[in-house]
Amino acid sequence: MGLNTAALGEQIQRLAGIDPLAEVDETFFRPTGNDHLAQFCLKNLAPELAELELRDQRAFLLAELEESLGLNFNLTADPNYAAATLGETGGPGGVQVVLDLGMPQLVLVHYLGEARAIGKLNGRLTSLPFLSPARLGREEMLGLRASLGRILLVRLGFEQNPKLFAEPTGLLGTLKGGQSGPLLEQWLRTKPELVRVEALGGEGGEGSGSRIEILETGALWGKGMRLANFLERCQKVEALLDLRYRQIEQHHLCSVVTQGGWSRLVGEPVRFVFEQPIERMDRFLALLGQGLKPLEFYGNPERLSPNLWGMELCDATGGWLRLSLTPHWLSCELTGPHSIPLFDRLEGFLAKQVEATLGLQPWGEP
């Protein structure tokens, strides 16, 4: 089941006391700052928990969230949703939180309140080991341009790691205002290899004061937007994330199946080809396997030939990846659903510090 915006909107309205007619009046959003934040998270459950029925997964997630965040979540009449309030409703620092727990792979956390309080609480939530921020890759982010109408903000974030390249290149900066969209298109035409979009922002559809911002970390910020309009944007992002993670599960989870005395590999590794070869493989291997930020992976490389290495990487959550790599390409085997959050981090690292155009290709494309 995907994102049900009508049911989710009803839960949010009930908790926050939102009158849809009152939302037309811009004073609804001030002075208490009723900003929206929607954070899509990928369930990062241990294999024994991932096999549980959805209702038992919900119970586990709620218990862990309550212990970690100090919030008292209450299940609503619809068991797919849970709600909690931090501080005084509508007052300074007050935040209403609604969880959508009805999706098989994702959890949507919707916050309503002051931007600073929302951001702080979401930072705590996305650092939890059992919920990983969902990832919008390069193709997904660029595909969202049309849904924003007039683009008013573009944040670019590509910088080759100087430990890996003798003469690193990059393109960093934030574009603001009405020329942001045309400038982005210009960069995509002339220097696409440098373009990695971290965030896109545009008009929220409620007049000049409303704004929407979409981040590659699976988050959407809405300022001065009516709830229905904001959730409509969330639905578009959820559709892209659902397609991404279904593709990974259906085509890229690798395992060995034995039948009739024969063994075969099921699932296809994800292969990243580097247009610019890695110049310092020893440092690349160290970044991947020595627990260094931002990856925080652990693993020991094994040299299989003069220019080929194998590595098995794990992190503190217990997920792991199997890599084959040369200076010219990297092949990644995902060993199960628990390895998908690790793959998201690996893909994000490569696109940020190695090559901006790297990313999971839609199935069937080279």
N, C-alpha and C positions, 0 to 999 in steps of 0.2 A: 504494500500500500504506500503510495506517495504522499506528498504534502497535501492535506485537506485544509485549504485556507479558510473555508467557511466555518468549519468546526474549531479550528485554532483561533480564529478571530472572535468567535463567541466566547471562548474561555478567557481570552485576554480582556474583552470588554467587561465580562462579569467580574474579574478580579480587580481591574483598575477603575471600574465604575465609569467607563467611557460611554458617553451618549453620542452616537454617530452624528447627530445633528449639531452637537456642540463642537465637534471637530472642525466644522466649517469656519468657525470663529478662530482666527489665529491666536487669540489670547489664551486658548486652551493650552498652547505650547509654552506659555510664558506666565509668570516669571520662574515657575518651578522647573522648567526645562524638561518637558515630556518628550525626550528623544527616544527613538526606537533603535535597538540593536538586535539583530538576529545573527546568531552564531551557529553554523552547521558544524557538528562534530561527528567524527567517525568512531564508532564503538571499537575500542581496543581491548577486547576481552580475552582472557586466557582460554585456550582451546576447550577446557572442560566447561567453562561458563558459556562460551559461544554455542555449545550444543544444547543449552537449556531452551525451553519454550520461551516465547517472547514475554509472557507475564512474569516468569521467574527472572529473566534478564532485567525487566523493569524494577522488580523488587530489589535486586542487587544494586542497580545503578542509583536508585533513590537512597538506599541505606548509605552507600559510599559518599554520595553528594552531601547528604545531611551531616555526616561525620566530618567531611573535609571542609565544607563551607560554613557550617554552623547555621544552616537554614532549615526550617521545618517545612518540608514539602508535603502537601496534602493532595492525595489523588482526588480527581474530580469524579462526577457521575460517569463520565467516559474514562475508562481506565487507561486510555492512551495518553492522557494529559495529567500533569501535576503542576501545582502552583505554590508559590511562596512569596512572602513580602519581607523586604529588608527595610527597617526604619519605618517612618510614618508615611502612609500612603498620601501622595501628593505634596508632601513636605520636603524641605531641603534634605537632599541625600537619600530620599526614599526611592526604592527600586522595587518594581513588581517583576517577578520572574515566572514564566510559563514554559514548561518543558513539553515538547511533542515527542513522545516515546513510541509512536506507532509505526515508524519506518524500520525496515529490517536491518539496514546498515548504518543509518544516520540517526542522530538526535539533533533536534532544533531547539535552541535555547533562545527565547524571546525576552528581552528586557525593555522596560519602560521606566524612564526616570531621568535624572540628571546625567549628562554625558560623563562627568568625572567619576561618579559613583558606579555607573554602568561599566565603564572601562576597567576600573579597578577590580570589580567582581568578576568580570569576564576573564581578566588576566589570571586570576586564581583558578578559575574553572578550566581553562585551556592548558594549564600546567599539570593537571591531574593525569596519572598514567593510564587510566581506563577510558579517557575521552581525548582524542587527538583532533586538533583543528582540521577540518576537511580542506582539501587543496583544489583550487582552480588553476589548472595549468595554462600555458601560454595560449593554446587554441581556445580554451573556454573564456579566458579574459578578453581576448580580442573579439570573440563572438558575441560578447555582451555590449559592444559599442552601440549597436543599433537600438537596443532596449533603453538606452539612456537618453535618447533624443539628442539634445545639445550638450556636448561634453564640456564641462567646466573645470575639470581637474584630472591630471594624469601624473602619477608618480612612477618614475622609472628607476630601476634598481639592478643594473648589471655592471659588475666590475670583476675582471679576471683576477684570480688570486695571484699576487706577486711571488708566492712561494712555488707556483707551478709554471709560470711563464717569465721569460727574460724581459719581454717588453709587453706587459699587460695592457689591454684596452678596456674600455667601459663607457657607459653612458648613465650618469646619475643625475637626478634632479626632479623637481616638481614643477609642472606646468599648471598655471591657474588662469582662469578667465576664458573668454569666448574663443581665443585662438588656440586653446589646448588641443581640441580635436583636429583642426587642420595641421597643426605642427606634428601631432602623432602620425597622421597619415603621411606626411612628408618624410618622417623618419622611417616609416615602414616601406616606403618606396625606395629611399636612397641608402639606408643603412639598417636593413632588417636584422642583420646579425648582431646588432647592439641593443635591440629593443626587448626589454623584459618589463612588463607592466605589473607593478605591485598593487596599484589601486586606480580605479576609475571613478569619477564623480560627475554628476549632472543634475539637471533640474528635477525636482521631486514631483512635478505635475500639479502643484497646488498654488502656483503663482511664483513670483520672483523670490520669495523668502524661503521656499522649500528646497531641500537638497537630498540627494541620495548618493552614497558612496559605497562601492563594492571593492572588497579586498581579496587578494589571492588566497588568504587564509580562511576563506569560507565565511566571511563576516559581511554584513550589510548594515550601514548606518543610515537612519532616516531622520531628518530634521524638518519639522514643520509639515509632516506628511500625515494624511489620514491613514488609519490602520489598514483599511481595505486596499488602498493603493500600495502601501508598503508591502503587504503580504503578497500582492500580485507580483512584485519584483522578486520576492523570496521564492515564489513558485518557479520562476524562470531559472534561478540559480540552482534550485533543487533538481530540476530536470537535467541540467548539465552534470551535476554531481552524481546523480543516479546513473546516468549513462556511463560516466567515467568508471565508477566502481563496479557496475555490472560487467563492463568490458574486461576489467582486471580479473574479476572472479571467474568469468566464463572462459577466458582465453589465456590468462597469464599465471594462474596458480599451477605450479609444477609439482608433479608427483610421479612416482614410478608404479605402474600397474603391472602385475604378473598374472598371466592367464595362459593356461595350456602349456606351461613350461617356458613361456616367452615373457620377457619383460620389455616394457616400452615406456617412454616418457610421455606423460599427458600434460598438456599446457606448453605454451611457447614463452621462452624467456623474453624480456624486454631488452632490446638492443639499442644503445646510443652510439652513434658514429660521430667522431670528433672531426670537424672540418680543419681545425688547427690541432695537431698532435700535442699531447701532454709532453712537455719538455723535461720535467723533473719527476720521474715516476716514483723515486724513493719518497719524495715529499707528498706526492699524491696518495701513496699507500699509507703513509703515516696519518694524513688527514682523515682517511677513511676508517682506520682501524685502531687508533690509539686513544679513543674516548674524548677527542677534542671537540669543542664547540665549532659549528652549530649542530653537527651530526650526533656526537656522543655515542658512536658505534665502537665496538670492540671486536678485534679479529687479527689473526696472524696471516700475512700473505705467504703463499707457497709459490716459488718460482718453478714453473712447469717447462719453460724453454727460455732462451735468451730474452725474448720480448713478450712473454705470456705469463701472467700470474693468476692464481686462483685464491679466493678469500671467502671465508664464511664469516659474516658480520652478525652481531647480536647487540641488543641494548638491554637496559635495566628491566624492561617489561617482559623479556623472554622471547620476543619475536626475533626472527633471523632471516637473512638473505644470503644467497650463494652467488658470488660474482666470479666472472672471468674477465680479465682486462688486459689491454695492451695500450701503448701510447696512442693508438688510433681508434679504439672502440672499447666499450664496456657492455657486457652482457649480464643481465640480472635475472636470477631465478627467484620467484616468490614462492616460498615453501608452504604457504597456507594463509588463511585470512588474517592471522595475527601478524603477518609480515607486511601487510598493506600500509600501515602508518609509517613503517621504516622506509618503504619505497617512496612514499610521499616526501619524506625528508631528503632522501637521496636525490630524487628528481629536482626538488627545489634547490638543493645545494649546487647541482651541476648547472642548472639554468642561471644561477646567480653568480657563480664564481668560475665557471669553465666556458660555457657556451650558451648564449641567451636563447637560441632557437631550439635547444634540446627539450624534449617532452614526449609524453606518451602519444603516439599517433593513433588516430581512429582506426579500428580494426579493418584490415584490408588495404590500408595504404602503406607505402614503403617506409 
